[in-house]
Amino acid sequence: MFETLFEASLKRRLGLIAALALACLPGTTVAQDVSVPVIAGQIHGYDACGLVGVVRGLDPRGDGFLAVRAGPGSNYAMLDKVYSDQLLTVCDDHGKWLGVVYSHETEDCGVSTPWPGPAAYTGPCRSSWVYRTYVKDFAG
């Protein structure tokens, strides 16, 4: 009986120590290391990415840029920044997030013609995700 009480007390103490140790670990607010590919060519017979948007509506008192992220969510790593009036070609849609292809220079990103089928964008331009609130229709 004494060993059983001792073991139970020891288990409770070890459980308390484990709970305290877990509470001291850093939170899960670290950006995800994975990237979610932007899929182009999703609508057969149409341009691989058929809508061009423009960055608009950024808060002038804010950071002055729109974060470009590795995936559709603010928990993904920020990869780049785009600014007001930057053109983005919209290829993918995930709720409040848009999968875009863009270039900081003027270059053909290869998405203005039909593709044989859906595929992850791997062309000469950048592709990532932006919060849709700040992308307005420009053409398409």
N, C-alpha and C positions, 0 to 999 in steps of 0.2 A: 504494500500500500504506500509506503514512504517513497519508493522509487517512482511510482505513478504520479504522486503529487509533485515530486521534484521535476520529473520530465514535463509535466503540464506547465509548471512555473517557468521552466527553461524555454519551452516552446513559445509561451506568451512573451517572454523577454526578447527572444530572437525575432519574433514577429514584429514587435515594437521597434527594434533596432532596424529591421529591414524596411519598415514603413518610413522611419525617419530618414534612412539613407535614400530612399526613392524620392522623398519630398525635397531633398537637397540637390537632386540632379537638375540640370538646366531644362527649361521648358521646351516644348516642341514648336517654338516659333522660328526655328532655323529654316531657311528657304530650302525647298526640295532640290536635290541635286540632279534629278531626272529632267529630260526635255521631252515635251510632247510634240511630235512632228505636225506641221501644218499640211493638210491634205488638199491637193489641187486636183482638178479634173473630175469633180464629183457629179457633174451633170453632163451626161453623154451628149455630144453634138454641140455643146456651147464652149466658149473660151474656158480654159482651165481655171481661171479666176476672173469672173465676169463683172466685178464691181470695183470701181476706184473710189476710195474715200479720202477725205482730207482731215487732218487734225484741227479741231476747232473747239472753242469753249473752255480752254484751260483757264483756271483761276489766275488772274494777273498777280494776285498776292501770294500764290502758291510757289511751287518749285520751278514753274515755267517750262516743264517738259511732261511728256507722257511716257511712263515706264513701259519698256518692251520686255516681256517676261518669257521664260522658258516653257511655260504652260499656261493653261487657262485658269489663272487664279493668282491672287496676291501672295500666296504662300510659295510660289515658284520664284527662282532666282531672277533678279533683274539683269538683263543682258545688254541693254542699250537704252538710249533715250531718243525720242522724236519730239519735234517742236511744232508749234502752230504753223499751219499751211503746208506741212509735209504731206505728200501724197503717199497713200498706202493702197496696195491692191489686196482686196479682201477675197480670201480663198476658202476659209473655214469659219464655222460658227459654233460656239459652245456656250449657249446662254448669254451671259453678260460679257463674254470675251470673244474677240475676233482673231482668227488666224490670218495673218497678213504676210505679204511679200513686199519688200521695199528696198530701195537703194538710197544711199546718201549722195550718190552721183546720178547723173542721167544715164541710165543704161537699160537695155531691154532685158527684162527678167525672164522672158520666155513663157509667160502665162496668158498672153493675149490671143492664143489660138487654141483650138480644141486638142485635148489629149486623148489617147486611146481608152483611158480609164482612170479611176482615182489612184493617186500615188502621193507619197510624201515628197514635198518640194525639196529638191537638191540642186537647184540651178545656181547661177552666178550671183544672185542677190541674197539678201538676208531674209529669213522667215522666222516669225515668232508670234507672240500673242500680246494684244493690247486690250484695254478696257473699252468697251464699245461706246460708252457715253460720250467720249471725246472724238469719235470718228463720225463725220457727217458725209452723206452722199455727195460725191463730186461728179461722177459719171458712171454709166454702166448700162 
